[in-house]
Amino acid sequence: MSDLIKALSIFLKYGDPSYPTHCEHDVLTICGIDPCLVSEDDVVLLEELGFFIFEGECFTSYKFGSS
């Protein structure tokens, strides 16, 4: 759980959307955070925590999906 909290804390630096997550088919998606605005250092950290940029539009994780 600590990796998820660390990742969410990083995302919070880049916005505070009203509906920040979507989970479907074992994939957790972070909505409302533009990957273009996230620093390269934070992208690397997020990847280490299990989140990846999906199609340049959002961040997704298979580590924290439903199931």
C-alpha distances in whole Angstrom, upper triangle without the diagonal:
4,5,5,6,9,10,11,12,15,16,17,19,21,21,20,21,22,20,17,16,17,16,19,20,16,16,14,16,16,20,22,21,24,23,26,25,22,23,23,21,19,19,19,16,14,16,14,10,12,14,17,20,22,26,26,25,21,18,16,13,14,11,9,12,14,15
4,5,5,6,9,10,11,12,14,15,17,19,20,20,21,22,21,18,17,19,19,22,23,19,18,16,18,17,20,22,20,23,22,25,24,21,21,21,19,16,17,17,13,13,15,13,9,12,14,17,20,23,26,26,25,21,18,17,15,16,12,11,15,17,19
4,5,5,6,9,10,11,12,14,16,18,19,19,20,22,20,17,16,18,17,20,21,17,16,14,15,15,18,20,18,20,19,22,21,18,18,18,16,13,14,14,10,9,11,9,6,8,10,14,17,19,23,22,22,18,15,14,12,13,10,10,13,16,18
4,5,5,6,9,10,11,12,15,16,16,16,17,18,17,13,12,14,14,17,18,15,13,11,12,12,15,17,16,18,17,21,20,17,18,19,17,14,14,15,12,10,12,11,7,8,9,13,16,18,21,21,20,16,13,12,10,12,9,8,11,13,16
4,5,5,6,9,10,10,13,15,15,14,16,17,16,13,13,16,16,20,21,18,17,14,15,13,16,17,16,19,18,21,20,17,18,19,17,14,15,16,13,11,14,13,10,12,12,16,18,20,24,23,21,18,15,15,13,15,13,11,14,16,19
4,6,5,6,9,10,11,14,15,15,17,19,18,15,15,18,18,22,23,20,18,15,16,14,17,18,15,18,17,20,18,15,15,16,14,11,13,13,9,9,12,11,8,11,11,14,17,19,23,22,21,17,14,15,14,16,14,13,16,19,21
4,5,5,6,9,10,12,13,13,15,17,16,12,12,15,16,19,20,18,15,12,12,10,13,15,12,15,13,17,15,12,13,14,13,9,10,11,8,6,9,9,7,8,8,11,13,16,19,18,17,14,11,11,11,14,12,11,14,17,20
4,5,5,6,9,10,10,10,12,14,13,10,10,13,15,18,20,18,15,12,12,9,12,12,11,14,14,17,15,13,15,16,15,11,12,14,12,9,13,13,10,11,10,13,14,17,20,18,17,13,11,12,12,15,14,12,14,17,20
4,5,5,7,9,10,10,13,15,15,12,14,17,18,22,24,22,19,16,15,12,14,14,12,15,15,17,15,13,14,16,14,11,13,14,11,10,14,14,12,14,13,16,17,19,22,20,19,16,14,15,15,18,17,15,18,20,23
4,5,5,7,10,11,13,16,16,13,14,17,19,22,24,22,19,16,15,12,14,13,11,13,12,14,12,9,10,12,11,7,9,11,9,8,12,12,11,13,11,13,14,17,20,18,17,14,12,14,14,18,17,16,18,21,24
4,5,5,7,8,10,13,13,9,11,14,16,20,22,20,17,14,12,8,10,10,7,10,10,12,10,8,11,13,13,9,10,13,11,9,12,14,12,13,11,12,12,15,17,15,14,11,10,12,13,17,16,15,17,20,23
4,5,5,6,9,12,12,10,12,16,18,22,24,23,20,16,14,11,12,10,9,12,13,15,12,11,13,16,15,12,13,16,14,12,16,17,15,16,14,16,16,18,21,18,17,14,13,15,16,20,19,17,19,22,25
4,6,8,11,14,16,13,16,19,21,25,27,25,22,19,17,13,14,12,10,12,12,13,10,9,10,14,13,10,12,15,13,13,16,17,16,18,15,17,16,19,21,19,17,15,14,17,18,22,21,20,22,25,28
4,7,10,13,14,12,14,18,20,23,26,25,21,18,15,12,11,9,6,8,9,10,7,7,10,13,13,10,12,15,14,13,16,18,17,18,15,16,14,17,18,15,14,12,12,16,18,21,21,20,22,25,28
4,6,10,11,9,13,16,19,22,25,24,21,17,15,11,10,7,6,9,11,13,10,10,13,16,17,14,15,18,17,15,18,21,19,19,16,17,16,18,19,17,15,13,13,16,18,22,22,20,21,24,27
4,7,9,8,11,15,18,21,24,23,20,17,15,11,10,8,8,12,14,16,14,14,17,20,20,16,17,21,19,17,20,22,19,20,17,19,18,19,21,19,16,14,15,17,19,22,22,20,21,22,26
4,6,5,9,12,16,19,22,22,19,15,13,10,8,6,8,11,14,16,14,15,18,21,22,18,19,22,21,18,21,23,21,20,18,19,17,18,20,18,15,13,14,16,18,21,22,19,19,21,25
4,6,9,12,15,18,22,22,19,16,14,11,9,9,11,14,17,20,18,19,22,25,25,22,22,25,24,21,24,26,23,22,20,21,20,20,22,21,17,15,16,18,20,22,23,20,20,21,24
4,6,8,12,15,18,18,16,13,11,9,7,8,11,14,17,19,19,19,22,24,25,21,21,24,23,20,22,24,21,20,18,19,18,18,20,19,16,13,14,15,17,19,20,17,16,17,21
4,7,10,14,17,16,14,10,8,6,5,6,8,12,14,17,16,15,19,21,21,18,17,20,19,16,18,20,17,17,14,15,15,15,18,17,14,11,11,12,13,16,17,14,14,16,19
4,7,10,13,13,10,7,6,5,6,9,10,13,15,18,18,17,20,22,22,19,18,20,19,15,17,19,16,15,13,14,14,14,17,17,14,10,10,10,11,13,14,11,11,12,16
4,7,10,10,8,6,5,7,7,11,13,15,16,20,20,19,23,24,24,21,20,22,21,17,18,21,18,16,13,15,15,13,16,17,14,11,11,9,11,12,14,11,9,10,14
4,7,7,6,4,6,9,10,14,16,18,18,22,23,21,24,25,25,22,20,22,21,18,18,20,17,15,13,15,15,14,17,18,16,13,12,9,9,10,12,9,6,6,10
4,6,5,7,8,12,13,17,18,20,20,24,25,24,27,27,28,25,22,24,24,20,20,22,19,16,15,16,16,14,17,19,17,14,13,11,11,10,13,11,7,7,10
4,6,9,11,14,16,20,21,22,22,25,27,26,28,28,29,26,23,25,24,21,20,22,20,16,16,16,17,15,17,20,18,16,15,12,11,9,12,11,8,7,8
4,7,10,13,16,19,20,22,21,25,26,24,27,26,26,24,21,22,22,18,17,19,16,13,13,14,16,15,17,20,18,16,14,10,9,6,8,8,4,5,6
4,6,10,12,16,16,18,17,21,22,20,23,23,23,20,18,19,19,15,15,17,14,11,10,11,12,11,14,16,15,12,10,7,6,5,8,7,4,7,9
4,7,10,13,14,16,15,19,20,18,21,21,21,18,16,18,17,13,14,16,13,10,9,11,12,11,15,16,14,10,8,6,5,7,8,6,5,7,11
4,6,10,10,12,12,16,17,16,19,19,20,17,15,17,17,13,14,16,14,11,9,10,10,9,12,13,10,7,6,4,7,9,11,9,8,11,14
4,7,7,10,10,14,14,13,16,17,18,15,13,16,15,12,13,16,13,12,9,10,10,10,13,12,10,6,5,6,9,12,13,11,11,14,17
4,6,8,10,13,13,13,17,19,20,17,15,19,18,15,16,19,17,16,12,13,11,11,13,12,9,6,7,9,12,15,17,15,14,16,20
4,6,9,12,11,12,16,18,20,16,16,19,19,16,18,21,19,18,15,15,13,13,14,12,9,8,10,12,15,18,20,18,18,20,24
4,6,9,8,8,12,14,16,13,12,16,15,13,15,18,16,16,13,12,11,12,13,11,8,7,8,11,14,18,19,17,18,21,24
4,5,6,7,11,13,15,13,12,15,16,14,15,19,18,17,14,12,10,11,11,8,7,6,9,12,16,19,21,20,20,23,27
4,5,5,8,10,12,10,8,12,13,11,12,16,15,15,11,10,7,9,10,7,6,6,7,11,14,17,19,19,19,23,26
4,6,8,9,12,11,10,13,15,14,15,18,18,18,15,13,10,12,11,8,8,9,11,15,18,21,22,22,23,26,30
4,6,9,12,10,10,14,15,14,16,18,18,19,15,14,12,14,15,11,11,11,12,16,19,22,23,23,24,27,31
4,7,8,6,7,10,11,10,12,15,15,15,12,12,10,13,15,11,12,11,11,14,16,20,20,20,22,25,28
4,5,5,6,9,10,10,12,14,15,16,14,13,12,16,17,14,15,14,13,17,18,22,22,22,24,28,31
4,5,5,6,9,10,11,13,14,15,13,12,12,15,16,14,15,15,14,16,18,21,21,22,24,28,30
4,5,5,6,9,10,11,13,14,13,13,14,17,19,17,18,17,15,17,18,21,20,21,24,27,30
4,5,5,6,8,10,10,12,11,11,12,15,18,15,16,14,12,14,15,18,18,18,21,24,27
4,5,5,6,9,10,10,8,8,8,12,14,12,13,12,10,12,13,16,16,17,19,23,25
4,5,5,6,9,10,9,9,11,14,17,15,17,15,12,14,14,16,16,17,20,24,26
4,5,5,6,9,9,10,12,16,19,17,18,15,13,14,13,16,15,16,19,22,25
4,5,5,6,5,7,9,13,16,14,15,12,9,10,10,13,12,13,15,19,21
4,5,5,5,6,9,12,15,14,15,13,10,10,9,11,11,13,15,19,21
4,6,7,9,12,15,18,18,19,16,13,13,11,13,11,13,16,20,21
4,6,9,12,15,19,18,19,15,12,11,9,11,9,10,13,17,19
4,7,10,12,16,16,17,13,10,8,6,7,6,8,11,14,16
4,7,9,13,13,13,10,6,5,5,8,8,9,11,15,17
4,6,10,10,11,8,5,5,6,9,11,12,13,17,19
4,6,6,7,6,4,6,9,12,14,15,15,19,21
4,5,6,5,6,6,9,12,14,15,15,18,20
4,5,7,9,10,13,15,18,19,18,21,23
4,6,8,11,14,17,19,20,19,22,25
4,7,10,14,16,19,19,18,21,24
4,7,10,14,16,15,15,18,21
4,7,11,12,12,12,16,19
4,7,9,9,9,12,15
4,5,6,7,10,13
4,6,5,9,10
4,6,9,10
4,7,9
4,7
4
